[in-house]
């Protein structure tokens, strides 16, 4: 008997995952590798040069339907509708965002997806190739398809829960719901190991600061998305974006890990993803001198993408760039040269080039001049085509719009999300013994970050007998808002204050206003519960707080879990998935990985 392929293993795992998640049987319509190879090879042989180059590009288009005319498309692409954008560039993929009007509600998304697929299938004279339709659906703090789609608490919350089964089930449900609306690729999971508490761009998007835990949960989510969910997954951001204080959206970070550190910290999650059969990997716009001393960002580095990812790690799936509109990849070269150099480095797809005409024509010219050989071009196009066939996109590119409500946001999926969230809330401090709260009426102020988050929590507390007042103060509360919250705290029996990245005064809170809010509330002498609804690192700035919890997420399910823990309905089970350092002393641990109280 021949050894089963990774794709077969994923398919076998899918049945168990789908059963646990309550998914429809056969939700993963994956093909076998032999058929995928045959179709991709035959299709490639009939494609024109322009069609091949189009497969290398993934971009966005403005409009809620494929036929919606939008001036922004004319400005960016010279054509009016999303369907015309697909046709003009013979695109390999489209990415959805809220700001492109792509994700208003599930039926709208499904209809848009069908319209774009129809446009793509009509492009070629001799071939018919469907689109990869993708989005950043990490859950937690990064998601594009919102409610009524099921919302999970995100990667670091899953890290706090420590359960590979939960990670796999969350991914399977997320994948099935995306597939139901025609999205066949999720740019998830995040495989970065967040070892830097001051990381402004990754943080809770990472599972943990522990490479083994990140590797285990990354592999679990790959299996969930590709097997149970039936869509392509994409591990990001290679070779690892977890140890930086710079944001590659606005600058070019340098990661100063030695090669040995990279091998032990950054590489394991990507190795695990590859072993799990990952369909695609996204690059990072970061410089890693120990891997490539040239100073080139990894996206443009042949030693990193070809030498390490392809040759050392043995990866032969699709490599896609992070957005080419980000500053981290545009510092040294123009948009034409970036596109060509990314392909030369080993990328297969170019995401969101800010100048599509320039980039598309630059790649065409590079192939015609021989700078990029047709053999090299065909390698990338073949990988893209093979991915589409392996994930069932070729066999079944369209979705049933009428069936969307039976898959997206079902009661069973919501219940699963709540069960998972209930295992993630972490009690870090309970020095005054305030928790769990006793039964009985009390007046509670809910203040701090998030209009919907504070109100959602207040509603949960009201349902448990509290009389609640809400004073949302945001990420940068004004002095007036702080004074109002303090006055309200004095008039209530208890205050629950929610913080969101309060440590990051350089980015979200320039004057330390969230820190001032919490300290002024503590100074009232009234009982105060401080809850980090994003990064758990905030506690380093609130060491005087006797009661502190971390939810890692401001999703509704996380607020329900928080309420259950506060009232003793749940024994807190979450453990810190990262070390929390002392403020200003990153090498000194305030609370170690694995810390978490219960009762």
N, C-alpha and C positions, 0 to 999 in steps of 0.2 A: 504494500500500500504506500502511495506517495505521501510525503509530509504535507499537511494542510498549509495553505498559504496564510499570511497574516489576514488577508481579506476574508478568507473562510473562517478563521478563528473569530474575527469580529462579528461575522454573520451568526455564528453559533452563540456567541455571547449576547447577541441582540435579543434573542427570544426570551432569555431570562430577564434582561433589563426591561424589555417591553412589558412583560408580564407584571413585573414589580411596579412599573410606572402606570399600568392601566392603559397602555397604548393599543392602537389597532394592530392586529396581526399583520405582518408583512409591511410594516411602515418603512423598513429599510429595503429599498428596491435596488440593491447593489447587484452589479453584474459580476461575472467571474473574470479573472485577469486575462485569460485566453481570448475571450470575446472582446474585451476592452482593447487588447493589443491589436486584434484584427481590424476592428472598426477604426481605431485611431490611425493605423498605418494606411488603410485604404482611403480614408478621408484626407489625410495629409497629402497623398499622392495626387489628389484631384484639385487641391486648393491653389488659387493664384497667390502670388507674392503678397499682394495687398490683403488678401484674406488671412494669410499666415500672420502677417504683422499685426493685424487687428486683434488676433487671439491673445497677443501679449499685453493688451491694454485693458485696465479696469478703471472705470470712472463713474461719476454721478451724472444725473440729468435732472433738471427741474420739472416738476409737474406731478399731479396726483394720478393722472392716467397716461398711457402711452401716447395719446393723441392730444394732450394738453399743450397748447402753444404758450411759451413763456419767453419773455424778452431776455431773461438771464441765459437761456440756451443760445439765443442769437448772439449775445455778447461773447459767450465762452466758446461756442462751436460753429457759429454761422448758420445754424438751422434752428427751427422753432420748437420742435416737439422731442420728447424722449425717444420715440420710435425713430425719428430722423437722425438723432445722435448715434443710436445703435447702427443704423444703416450706413451712415457716412464713414464711420471708422471700422465697420465690420467687427464690432467689439467682441472680445472674449468674455467680458464680465461687466456688471453694473453693481454699484454699491448704493445702499439706501441710507438716508439721514432724515431727521425731522426737518432740518432747514432746507431740504430740497423738496419738501412736501410729499415725500415718498411713503410715510408711515403714519397716516392719520388714524386708521383703524384696521382691524384684520381683513374685513371684506374688501376694503379699498386696496390694501397691499396685495391681496390675492389677484384682484382684477388687473392691477398695474403689472404684476409679474406675468400674467398671461399675455397681456398686450405686448410687453417687451419681448417675450419669447416668440410670439408670432412675428414680430419685426425681425428678430435674429434669424429665425428659420427661413425667412424670405430673402435673406441677403445674397447667398451664393447662387451662381448659375448651375454648378455641378455638385455642390455639397449643401447640406442642411445641418447647421451646427447650433445647438441651443446655448443659452447664456449660463455662466455662473452668476447667480444673483446673491450678493453677500451683504452682510452688515456686521457691525460690532455689537454682538449680543453676549457680553461677558456676564451680565447681571451684576447686582450690587450697584456700584456707582457709575458703571458704563453699560448702557443699554440703549437701543434705538426703538425697539418695538415694546411699547409700554402697555399698561392695562387697557383692555381686559386680558391680554396675554399674561400668563403666569409669571410672577416676579420672584426670583430667588435672591437670597441675601448676598451672594457674591463670593469671590475666591477666598479672601482672608477669613470670612465667617466659616466657610467649609474647612479651612485649615484649623480653626478653633474647635470644630466638631470632630476632626480627625477621622472621619468615616469615608473610606473609598466607595462604599456602597451608596452613601448619600450623594457624593460627588457624581457618580455614574448616573444615578437616577435623575438628579437635577439636569444633567446634560442631555439625557435621553428625552425628558419632557420638553426641554427648551428646543432641542433639535426637531422633535415631532411637530411642535407648534410653528416653528419657522418653516418647515417643509410644507405644512398645510397652507401657508400664505405664499408659497412659491419661492421662498428664500432657501437656497440649496447649499449655502456655505456660511458658516459662522466664523468670524475672526476671533476665535477663542479655542482653547484656554490660554491664559497668560502663564508662560513657563518661566518667567523671571523670578529669581530668588531675591526677595527684598531684604538685603542685609544692611541697608543704610536707612536709618530712621528718618533722615532728612531728604529722602527721595521724593521729589515733588510731583512726579508723573506716574509712578507705579503704585507704591503704598499698598492699600487694601485690594488693589487689582491682582496682587500676588497672593498665592496661598499661604506663604510662610517665609521665614528666614532660614528654614532648615531644608537643605537640598533634597534629602530623602523624602520628606513629607511633600515637598513640591513635586518631585518626580512621581510619587505614588498617586497624587490627586490629579496631576496632569494626564497620566496614562488612563486613569479612570474616566476622565471627562472625554478624552479621545474616543474611548470605547463607547461611552454613552452617546456622544454626538453622532458618530459614524455608524455604530451598530444599532442602538435603540432608536436614535433620532433619524437615521437615514440621510444625513447630510454630511458635507465635507467639514472637517475641522481645520484649524490653523493655529499652530503653536507660535507664540510670539513673546519676546522680540529677540531673535538670534543675533549675536551670540550671548545675550543676557544683559538686561537693562536695569538690574536690581541694585547696583551700587554706584549711584550717582547723586549729586546734588543739583544737577542741571536738567533742564527739560529740553528734549530734542525737538519739540515743536518750535522752540524759540532760540535754540543755540545748539552747538555741537559738543555733547558731553564726551569726556574721556574716562574710561574705566581702567584704573591702574592695577588690576589684578595681575599677578604673575601667571605664567602658564600653568603652574601647579595649582594655584588658587582657582583658575578658570576650570581646570579639570575636575576639581573637587566641589566647587560651589555652583558654577554656572552651567556646566555641561550636563550633569545628570538628568535634569528634567527633559532636555531635548533628546538625550539618548533614550529615555523612557518613552517619549512620544514616538520616536522612530520605531522602537521595538513594538509599540502598540499599533503601528500601521498608520501613522499620521498622514493625512492627505496633502497638507500644505504647511509651510513654515514661513513666517514673516520676518523680514530683516529688521535690524535696529540701525538708526542713524547715530551710531556711536563710534568713537575711536578706541581701539584696544591695542596699545602698542606691543604688548607681549604676543599678540596673535598676528599683527601686521604693523611693523614699525614705520610704514610709509606715511602715516597720518591720514590715510583715507578712511572715511566712515565705512562701517562693515557692509552697508548696502552696495558700495562701489569697490569692495575689496575681493579680488580673486583669491588671495591666500586664505581668507576666511570662508567665503562661500563655496569655492571650488575645492581648495586645499583641505579645509577642515570639515565643512558640512558634507560635501559630496564624497571626498576621498577618504578622510579619516573616519567619519561617522557612518559612511555608506548610505547616505540618504539619496534616493532617486525620485522623490516626489516633487511637487511644484514648490518653487521658491518665489514668493511675492515680496515686493518691496513694501515697507511702510509708506505712508503718503509721501509722494514726491513734492508736495507743496510745503512740507515742513522745512524749517530753517536749517536743521541739522544736515540736510543733504544738498543744500543749495549755496553753501558758502564759497565753494571753490570753482564751480562750473555753472554754465548756463543750462537751461532746461533741455536743450537738444543734447548736449554732451552728457548730462546726467543720465538720460534715458539709454544712450548707447553704452556708457560705462557700466551701468547696472547689469545690462545683458552680458557684457564681456566678463563681468565678475562672476556670473553664474545664476543671475535671477532669470525667472521664466515669465513673470508678469510684473507690469509696471502700474502701480496704484496711484490714481488721482494726479497725473501730471498736470501742473497748473497751466500748461500751454500745449493743448492736445495737438493742434496743427503742427506746431514746431517739433514736438517729440515724435509724433507718428511719421512725419516726413524725414526726420533725422534717422530713424531706424530704417526706413525704406532706403535712404541714400547710403547708409552704412552697409546694407546687404548688397546693393547694386555695385558699390565700389569695391567690395570684397573685404572691407574692414571686419564685418561680421559675415562669416561664411554661411552658405545655405545649410550646410550640415549642422552648424551651431544653431541656426534659426530653427531647423526642423527638430532638434532635440527638445527645445522649449515648447514648441507647438504640440509635439507629440505628448509631452507630459500633461499639458492642459487638456487636450482631447481625451487622453486616457482617464484623467480624473473625472471628467464629465460622464464618461461611460461607466466607470466603476461605481459611481454614486447614483446611477439610475436616471440621470438627467436626460440622457439621450433617449432612453426608452420611454420616459414619461415626463416631459418638460412642463406640462400644463397641470393646473390644480383645479379642483372642484370648489368654486366659490361658495356654493350653497352648503357644502360640508364643513366649512371653516368653524362655525360655532360648536360643532360636535367634537372638535379637537382642541381649539384654542381657548384657554382659560376655563376649562371644565371644573366642576366641583372636586373631582378626583385629583386633578392637577394642583388645585389650590390647597387641598388637604395635604398633599405630599410636600408642597413648599413649606407649609406651616410645621409639619413634623420635622423637616430638616432644620428649619430656623430654630425650632425649640431646643435643638441640641448644640446651639452655637453661642448663646449669650454667656458672657464671662463676667463673674464677679471678681474684681481685682482687690477691692478693699471693703471691709465692713467693720471698721474699728469700733464704731459706737454701738454695734449690734442692732442697728436700725432695721435691718432686713432679716427675715421677711416682715413686711408690714402686717400689723394685726388687722383683723377684720373690724369693720365699724366705719361710721361716717368721719370724714376729715376734709378740710379745705386744702386743695393742692394747686399750686401754681406750676404750670408747665411753660418753660421759657427757653430761649436759646435759638438754635439753628432750625430753619425750615418751616415755611408756612404750612405745608401739608403734613410734615412730620410732627410738629408740635401738636397740631390739631388731632392727628390720628392717635397719638399717644393719649392725649386728653380724653378722647372718646373711649379709649380702652379703660382708662382709669374711672371715668364716669360710670361705665357699665359695671364696675366693681364697687360702686357705692360712694365714690368720691365726688365732692363738689369742686369742679375744676375751673380755673381761670387760665387763659392762654395769652401770653405776651411774647410773640415771635420777634426775635431781635436780629436774626440773620447772621451771616459770616463776618460782617463788619458793623457791629452795633454802634449806633451813635451814643453820645453821652446822654442825650435825652432818653433814648430807649433803655439804656442801662439804669438810669435813675428811676424810670417808671417800673422796671422789673424789680429793683430793690425795694421800692415802696410797696409793690404788690406782694413781695415775699414777706414783708413784715406783717401784712394783713392776712396771711395764710398760715396753715399749720405746717406745711411741708412744701418744699420747692424741688422740682425735678428740672435740671438744666441740661440741655443737649448741646454738645460741642461738636464741631465739624472742622477737623484739621486746624485746631486752635494753635498748634505748635508752629504753623507755617506763617509767621508774621511777615515774611518777605513777599509772599504771593497773595494770600487771601485775606490777610488781617494786618495791614501794614503798621498800625499803631498798637497791636496787641489787644484789640478791643474785646475779643472773646475772653482772653485771659483776665482782663479787667472786670468783665461781667461776672465771671465765676468768683473771683476774689472778693468783689463787693458783696455778692450774695452770701458768701461764707462769713463775711464780717457782720452780718445781721444777727448772728447767733441762733437763728432759726435752723431746723434740720434741712440739709441740702443733699440731694442725691445728684452726683455728676455722672453723666452718661456720654461716652464718646460714640457718636453714631457714624463715625468714619474711622480714622486712624486711632489705634489704641495708645499711641505715643503721647497724646495730650496730657495724660496724667503726670508726666514729668514736670509740668508747669502748674500742677494743682496738688502738690504734696500735702497741703494742709487739709485737703478734702478727706473726711473720714469714710465716706461712702462713694465708691466709684465702680462703674460697670462699663463694659465695652460690648457693642453690638456689631461693629464693623460695617454697618449698613443702616440706611434709613428707609428700607422697604417696609411696606405695611406689615408683612409677616414678622419682621424683626421687632417692630413696635408691639405687636401682640405678644411675642415671646418675652419681651422686656416686661410687659405688664404682668404676665404670668409669674415671672421670676420675682418681681417686686412683691407680689402678694403671696408668694409661697406656694403657688399652684404647681410650679415646676421646681425641681432641684436643679440649680444651675450646673450645666455639664461642660460648658465651653472652657478650654484651656488656651492661654496665650499662645498663638502660633509664631510669635516673634519675641525677641528680647526687647524690653523697653528700657532704654538707657536714661541715665540721669541727664537732665537738661544741661547742655553745654559741655557734656563729658561723654561722648559717644562710646568710649571704651569701658565705661562703668555701668554695670547693670543695676537698674532700679527694681525691675521685676523680670525674672528670667523666663525664657521659653518654657511652657508647660505649667506656669503658675495659674491658679484659678481656685477660688473658694467655692464651697458648697455647704449644704446643711441637710 
